[in-house]
Amino acid sequence: MAAGQATLTDGPIGRQLLLFALPTLGSSVLQSANGSIDSAWVGNLLGEAALAATTNGNLIMFLLTSFVFGFGMAATILVGQAIGAGNIDRARKVVGTAVGAFLPLVTVFAIGGYFLAPHLLNLLGTAPEILELARAYLQIIFVATPALLLQTMLMMTLRGSGDATTPLRFMVMAVVLGAALNPLLILGVGPLPAFGISGSALSLGAANYITLAAMIGYIYAKDLPLRLRGKELAYLRPDPAILKTVVAKGLPIGLQMIVVTSAALTVLRLINSEGVDTTAAYGATQQIWTYVQMPAMALGGAVSAMAAQNIGAGRFDRVSQITRAGILFNFVLTGGLVVLLLIADRLALRVFLSDAADAIGIAEHILKVATWGFLAFGVSQVLFGTVRAAGAVMVPLLILAVSLYPVRLGVIYALRPTLGADAIWISFPVAFVSTMLLAFAYHRWGNWRDTNLTRTASAVPPNGADPRGVISPEPAHA
């Protein structure tokens, strides 16, 4: 087995899943820490108006990066199946195609976003008093986009190969650099000018460009399995068949992110109409919820990576066991965080809203009404991780669209005339439970086990003797 590569196709499933998920969880927590540190510095040094401005800017950024995330997830699944089949060369071709195709795309994306930032904020209905702050923050964030996205894609594909520790190491580096640079660039120290809210975005960009360069150097210094050398550098010229599969799988996954974020932006528009205190409260709540959902996201990613390798190896008997273990761990980890947060909510909120008594009161109420729904969210993530590993991506998209639009927005518009802002907060757990029930129904009775990726994988001997690997260029019918 090559350095940095872990086989996930043999051994005790529960132990393997936990050991693989914990570094992924650590990476996810640290990734979120970038945003939380940013929000904490902005909220405490520049005030709640600046914090509200970052809330608007960060949601737009998440919306615009969703497609690239989808392609990265598709590449991760294909890498996992190739590794499971013992086909390292095919895994390298997937990575080369993904990077070669989408680096130019995200560069154009960053340039366009810089100039379109004011128009995007106007479409969102950003409050006039924070519009200039939000514009300054968002434009610099767009400059950081290529490093952020390429680093994310490389970390995702490394996990697909079974390596969860390398992404963790470099996420630590990014967070430490960001935390150190944030106050220096916001306030100005020594010869450094005070950039204000732009300094927070600058620190994020600088930390991620430095970390990306260091991670690429490490991959080559350690000769990790997914590195490209010599003639393999030609893999950066996208392979049409692999690219077709990445797009066919990645587009629906990216659309899932678009659905989630566009629904969030619709809700944010309603929240903005409730005033700056409510927007700031929601921004602080979002930062805390990011951590509550981290175990579920990490478990979903770990389940997907493990299931993909087992499908590639033809070990379909282990896939259901992996899913059950993921759901059990979700109740332990996510449930523990939900209970802890309900006990220590005010303490957590003061990290982001130190002196804003009105906003803290609103945020406490939001947490009490909605946080429990993340248990259902976690079950959905595990179920979606399993079916995506088999190449089934369309039905999860449809499930999210139904839960977030006719269900969630329907609850808001039906109840808001009588419940006011509480209708917004109630809609969160309602949407989570709806998603979980639909995901369970698809996992139990759907046809995801018969996608063409699983059919192709089942034809490959467990020892990976078939040099073609398990990647089919045709889209699965999910």
N, C-alpha and C positions, 0 to 999 in steps of 0.2 A: 504494500500500500504506500503510495507516494506521500511525502511530508505534507502536512496540512490537509490531508484528505481523510475523512472518516467514513467507514462503511456503516450504513444504517439498516442493513438487510439481515443481520443476524444478531442474536443475543436477546436479553430480556427487554421487552418493549417499554415498559414503564420507566425503567432506569435510563434507557437510551433517550427516550423522549425528554425526560427531565434534564438530563445532562446536556442535551443539545439545546433545549429551550432556555435554560438559565443564562448562558452567554448571550443568546439572542435577546432575552429579556433585559439583560444588562445593557446591551447596545441600544435597545429601544428606549429604555429609561434615560440613558445618556443623551440620545438624540433629542428626546423631548426636553432634557435639561437645557439644551441650547436655547430653545424657545422660552423656557421658564426663567432662565437666568436673564435673558434679554428683557422679558416682561417685568421681572423683579427690579432690575436696574432702572428701567424706564419709569415704572410706576412710582418708585421711591425717590428717584432723582429728578424726574421731570413732571410728575403728577398724573392724575387719572385721565386728563384729556389726552396726554401722549399715549397712555396705555390703551385708551379706546382707539386711537389712531393705529396702533400696531395690531389690534384685533381685526380691524377692517383689512389692513394690508396683508396679514398672514393668511386670512381666509382666501383672498384673491390668489395669493401665491400658491396655496394648496390646490386650488381649482386648476390653475394653469399648468401645474406639474403633474397632474393626475395621469395624463396619457403616457408620459415617460415612465411613471411608476408601473403602469400596466404592462408596458413592453419589458421592463425589468423583471416583473413577476413571471411573465411568459418565458423569458430567457432562463430564469431560475428553475422553472419546472422542466424545461428541456435539458438543462445541464444535469439536473438530478436524475432524470431518466437515463441519460447517456452514461453517467457515472455508475448508476445501478447496473447497467448492461456491460460495464467494464470498458467503455469506449471513450478514452480520454481525448483522443484526437477530435472526435465529434463534439465533445464538450467545449474544446478550444475553438472550434469553428463557430459554435453558437455565440461564445463570448466575443469573438472577433467581429461577427456580423452585427451583434447588438451595439457594440461600441462604435464600429465604423459607420453604421447607419444613423445613429441617433446623436452623436457628438455634433455634427454639422447642424442637425435639427435644433438642438437645444441652444446652440450659439445664435442662430437666427431668432429663435424664440426669446432669448434674453434681450437682444437689441430691440426687437419689436415691442416687448413689454416695457422697456424703459420709456419709450416715447408714448405708449398708450396708457401709462399708469393714471394720469389725471382723468381720462375718459372712463376708465374702469371704475374709479372711485365715484365718479358722478353717477354712473349707472347703478351703483350700489345704494345711492342715496346717503352717502356719508355726510354727517352733520357739518354745516359750513365752518363751525368753530374749530374743527379738527382736520379739515380737508387739506390744508397746506402741510401739516405735520404728517398726515398719512401719505401724501404724495412724496415728500422727501424720504420717508422710510422705504416705501415700496420701490422707488426707482433704484435705490442702492441694492435692495434685495435682488432685483432682477439682474444686476451686474454679477452677483454671486451665483446665479442659477447654474451655469455650466459646471462649476466645481461641485455644487451640491448634488446635482443630478448624476454626474458621472461617478462620484464617490458612492452614492446610493446604489447605483446599478452594479458596481463592482462588488460592494458588500453583499448584495443579494445573490449574485452568482457564486460568490465564495461559499455562502451558506448552502446553496444548491449542491455544491461539491462535497458538502459535509464538514466544512470548516466554519465553525461559529466563533472561534477565538480571535482570528485575525481582525474581523470587523469590530469586535469589542475593543481590542487594543487601540485601534485608530479612532474609534468613537471617543474613547477617553481623551486622546490627544486633542481632538477637535473641541471638546467641551472645556478642557483646561485652558486652551488658548483663547477660546471665546470669553470665558469668565475673566481671564486676566486682562484682555484688551477692552472689554465693555466699558468699565468706568473710566479707563484712560482716555478713550476716544469720545465718550459722552461729555465728560467734564473738561478734558484737556489737562495734561500734566507736563510740566517742563516745556520743551519746545513744541509739543503737540497742541494744536488748536482745539478748542471745544467745538465738537461737531453737533452736539445736542442729539436729537433723535436719529440723525443720519449716522452718528458715531456707533450707535448700537448695531445698525445694519452693516456698517463697515467692518466691525469686529467679527461678525458672523461670516462675512465673505472672506476676510483675511485668514481666519482660522481654518476654513474649509479648503481654500486653495493650498495652504501649507500642508494640511493633512493629506490631501489627495496626492500631492507630490511625494510625500513620505511613504504613503501606502503603496504606490506604484514601485518605488525603490525597494521596499521590503519584499513585495511579491517576487521581484527578480532576484534579489539577494538570497532569498530562501528557496528559490526555484520551485515555487508553489505550482500545483498541477495545471492551473488555468493560464499560466504565463505564455506569451507567444515569443518565440525566438526564431531567428534565421528565416527559413522559407515560410514558417508559420505566420510571420507578419503579413503575408499576403491574405490571411483570413480577415484582415481589417477591411478588405474589399468585400462588401456583403455578398454572401451566397444567396442567390434568388430563392431557392427552395426553402432554406432556413428562414430567410427574411419573411417569406410568405406565411410560414407557420407562426413566427413571432408576432407578426401583425394580426393574423387571424385570431390568435389567442390573446394578444396584448390589448387589442382595441376594445373588446368587451370588458376586460378587467379595468382598463383606463376609463371606460364609460361608467363603470360602477363607481369609480372615484368621483367622476363628474356628477353623477346622480346624487351621491352623498353630499358633495360640496355645494352643488347648485341649490339643493334643498336647504342646506345650512345658510347659504347666502340669502335665500328667500326669507328664512326665519330671522336672520340678522337684520334684514330691512325692517321687519316688524319690531324687533328689539330696539333698533335705533330710534324708532318713533316713540319709545317709552322714555327717552331722555338719556343723558350722558351717564348718570349714576347707574342705570340699568345696564347700559352697554358695558361700562367698566366692570360691573358685577359679573356679567356674563363672560367677559374676557378672563377674569380671574377664575371663574368656575371652569371654563374651558381648559385652562392650564392644569387645574387639579384633575379634571376628568381625563386628560391625556395620560396621567400616571395610572389612574384606575383601569383604563382600557389596555395598558401595556401588557399585563400577563396574558390577556386574551389574544392580543395581536401576536405576541411571541409564540404562544402555543399554536395559533393558527399557522404561522410560518413554519414552525418546527414540524407540525403534522403534515403540511404540504411537502416539505423537503423529504421527510421520512417516507411518506406514501409514494412520492415520485420515484425515489430510489428503489423501493420495493416493487413498484409496477415495472420499472425498467429491468429488474432482476427476475421478474415473473413470480414474485412472492405475494400473490394476491391474498393468501390466507392471513397475512399479517396486517392488511390494511384496516379491516374492521376493528382489530384489537388496538391499533394506533389511535383510531378515532375515539373509542371508548376511554382510553387512557387520557386523551386530550381533554375530553369533557369533564372527567373526574378532577384533573388538576385545575381546570378552570374554576370549578366550584370552591376548591381549597384556596387558590391564590387570589382570584378576583373577589370571592366572598370575603376573605380576610381583609382586603383593602377597603371594601365597602363599609364593613363594620368599623374599621379604624377611622375612616373619614367621618362617619356619622358621630363618632365620639369626639374627634379633635378637629371639627370643621373650622371653628373660629381661628384656631392656631394656624391652620394651613392657609386660610384666606389672608391673614395679616402679612404673609410673605409678599403678597401682591397689592394689598390695599391697606397700608399701614395706618393711615389716619382718616380714611374715608368711611365714617360710621354708617352713613346711609347706604353706601354701596355694599358694605359688609353685611348689613342686615338683609338686603335683597339676595346676595349671594348665598347666605346661609339657608334661606328659604328655598332657593333653586336646588341646592344640594339635597335637602331633605326630601323634596318632592320627586326628584328624578334619578338619583344616583343608583338606586337598587336595580334599575333596568339594565345595568352593565353585566349582570349575571347572564341574562338572556342574550346580550350582545356577544358574550364570550362563547356560548354554545354555538351561535351562528358562525363565528369565526372558525371554529374547529371543523364544523360540517362543511363550510365553504372551502377550507383548506384541503379537505379530502377530495372533494369532487373536482376542484381545479387541478389537483395533481394528476387526475385522469384525463385532463384536457377539456372538461365540461365547464364552460365559462358563460354561456348565454343565459341559462336559467338563473344563476345567482344575480345577474344583471336585472332580469325581469323581477325577481323577488324584491330587490332593493328599490326598484322603481315603484312597485306597488306599495311597499311599506312606507316609503318616504313622501310620496305624493298623495295618492288618494287617501291613505290611512293617516299619516302624520299631519299633513296640511289640512286634510278634512277635519280632523279633531280640532285643530287650532281655529279654523274659520267657523266651525259649528259651535264651539264653546266660548270663544272670546267675547261675544256680546254679553254673556252672563258672568264669566269667570275672569275676564280681563287678561292680564299677563300670565295668570296661572294656567290658562289654556296652552300657552307655549311650553311651559315646563312639563305639564302632564303629557304632552305629545311625545316627549323623548322616550319614556318607558313603554308607551303604547306601541311606538314604531319598533322598538327593540324586540318586544314580545311577538309582534306580528312577523318580523323577520325570522325569528327563531322557529316559530311554528311552520312557516312555509319552507324553511331550509330543512327542517326535520322531515317534512312530508316528501321533499324531493330526494333527500338522502335515502329514505326508506323505500320509496316506490318509484323513483325516477329511473331513467335509462342511462345514467352517467357511467355505469360500469361497462357500457358497450360503445364508448367513443372509439374513434379510429386509433387514437394513441394507445389505449389499452389493448386493442386488438393487435396492433403492431408489436407492442411490448410482449404480449403473450406468445408471439412467434419467435422471440429471441431466447436462446438458451440461457439459463441463469449464470453461466460462466462468461457470458458476453462474447461468445464465439462468432456471432454474426457481425461482420465488420461494418455493416450499414447502420448499426445503432438502432434506436427505437423512435427516431423522430420522423414523423410522416409530414409531408408538405401540405396535406389536405386538411382543411378545417374540420374539427369534430362537430357532429350534430348533437348538441347538448340540449 
